[in-house]
């Protein structure tokens, strides 16, 4: 498996997206930025890993490094269905 290109890393992509986001604000005050970013990343992450594990919650929780009950709460929070 080849090493990922550091110029295209996830953290670099997040930084670039945040730069664009703040440019579009044009001095408008923002709030709950942390929660907004977490939700924007967390939901697709959970959906992707669930799909990779054929919706097996135990395997998904292990891959994500979280407790299965925590995963179930997040699935409910984001209204994730098969």
C-alpha positions in Angstrom: 0.0 0.0 0.0 1.4 3.4 -1.0 1.8 6.3 1.4 -0.8 9.0 1.2 0.3 12.3 -0.4 0.7 14.7 2.6 -0.3 17.6 0.3 -3.7 16.0 0.0 -4.1 14.9 3.7 -7.4 15.1 5.5 -6.2 17.9 7.8 -5.0 19.9 4.8 -8.4 19.5 3.2 -10.2 20.6 6.4 -7.9 23.6 6.6 -8.7 24.6 3.0 -12.4 24.2 3.6 -12.3 26.3 6.7 -10.4 29.0 4.8 -13.1 29.1 2.2 -15.8 29.0 4.9 -14.3 32.0 6.7 -13.8 33.9 3.4 -17.6 33.6 2.7 -18.5 34.9 6.2 -17.3 38.4 5.4 -17.0 39.5 9.0 -20.2 37.8 10.1 -20.0 36.3 13.6 -20.0 32.5 13.6 -21.0 30.3 16.5 -20.9 26.5 17.3 -18.2 26.1 14.6 -16.7 23.1 16.5 -20.1 21.3 16.6 -20.8 22.1 12.9 -17.4 20.7 11.8 -17.8 17.5 14.0 -21.2 16.8 12.6 -20.1 17.4 9.0 -17.3 14.8 9.5 -18.8 12.4 11.9 -21.9 11.4 10.1 -20.3 10.5 6.7 -17.5 8.8 8.6 -20.0 6.6 10.5 -22.0 5.9 7.3 -18.8 5.0 5.4 -17.5 2.5 8.0 -20.9 1.0 8.6 -21.2 0.3 4.8 -17.7 -1.2 4.8 -18.7 -3.6 7.6 -22.2 -4.4 6.1 -23.8 -2.4 8.9 -22.2 -4.7 11.6 -22.2 -2.3 14.5 -19.7 -4.2 16.6 -17.1 -4.2 13.8 -17.9 -0.6 13.0 -17.5 0.5 16.6 -14.1 -1.4 16.9 -12.9 0.2 13.7 -13.9 3.7 14.9 -12.4 3.0 18.3 -15.7 3.8 20.2 -18.1 1.8 22.3 -20.9 0.1 20.5 -23.5 2.0 22.7 -21.8 5.3 21.7 -22.1 4.2 18.1 -25.8 3.4 18.5 -26.4 6.8 20.0 -24.7 8.5 17.1 -26.6 6.4 14.6 -29.8 7.7 16.2 -28.5 11.3 16.5 -27.8 11.4 12.8 -30.8 9.3 11.8 -28.6 6.8 9.9 -30.5 4.0 8.3 -29.5 1.1 6.1 
